[in-house]
Amino acid sequence: MAENRASRCTEGVPCWVDAQLPDLEAGKRFYGELFGWTFEEWYGGSALALKGGEPVAALAHKADGRMPTVWTVYFATPDAGTLARRIREAGGQVVAVPMPFGGLGTVALVADPDGAVFGLWEPGGHPGFGVRDEPGTFAWAQLYARDTAAANAFYGGLFHDALFGPEAAPDFGRAPVTDVFPAEMPPHFLVHFLVEDCGAALAEVNRLGGRVQAGPFPASYGTVGVVSDDQGASFAVLER
């Protein structure tokens, strides 16, 4: 696995992303063409996405049609159980309690007090991203919140070292929902993948049957386009 900040397991560093999709094969075609990913079978019948032979994401089949078709960002933690308790004590919710994930690590789903869902990953055999911050790989997670001051307080309390410590290199930002989305959009995390040309990436999303929701527009961290794939999972492409 590439030795860079991608494999750091500092608590609060985004270390993994996955998508829950109704049609796994269609997802492999879409993201394979868009980002140049290749795939191999992974735990539980999911597909491990590789870029240059390094793990960058996972695609999983959404067995329950009532569940959303979404991308989820996971934050590293040395102890998912302890962090889940801290999240509950800080006013958040535990959506799915920490569970072993086939010897690869321990996974949990949680939500902040505003209702934005994110994952926790306690690494085992799988530390997380093999490569990131390169075209076709994870680059940023943006939280769109109702109350950014409250979000800053919540995540600052949970992930102080990752956000504000001496070696901090924050990997996610906070912004009001209404900066990009209609006011009725619920708070959520938006996973960003790096691309060389945002406009070209948006055209490719359209060609592949996806939809452009917003952009391209300038942000403090680059030029962003918000899109959804051909099954409705939203994500963003980021040009720096």
Steps between C-alpha positions, in 0.01 A plus 500: 500500500634842409665671795343843521244687702235275351600220735517711815251391762485817709155521655281730293687461170274382215643160417243323281189545286240262363181512297183300556350433157199302370702367203860417581600413143359827368697683769820329393441604139421862594792560735738286299448725199485826696804453723691213340434268792543126481325264737550181693256307717509604863340411831129414496473505123595867474745630240832655598588788267867535406691784337846403383462181699433684828166493688302824471133414573245222523168442324241290679164360392210668678288204600223704664326731253384724784859601573645805322730471200794694639873550537620484861824638642669315788720664761789309651498416869709271721185402693163511325309404814642783707451755222139386446432561870657847480282580198187398689606704804558805275144483366555279194350160422637152443324372189682164486707386797867410447530158335795294374545514123656167403832558677554816295395731781204611710231715342218716636251750362420810701332838457582844634240704694384653170432155353793475256608135477864390489699187571766397750781268401726329754770349277592135511636330189380791287640839608303700242599690189807367324524824305310828507531860381574374149264508199228241543542472878354656814601860564249668732179455698271800539237506771194700402340596832205699629717665768870521414596643840339203674668263251840657566449458874385138466777382267761715671418323825514155339800546270700784654846368408406424139345843453709725722807306619861587409496263201142570400419494131121510501337275245147629532326834516169628627258720306130590516269270304360801315841586353438234234172320567134594553412588860301177540805282430596314821849546645748257346862428409599530135798289390735672250722320249792680338493555122734678263226700327170563677313600183613190314404281796149648506462431129609141559249459783226608260627265230491208743139567599561697819372847579670831577335661802717811541813660365764531415542762773800637691559387858782574743646157425464498117243492221207272576224327307222320688360201315314174542580171334259308277339344811455822696797498739630856542868592509723782382791540263777738606762674288792658687 
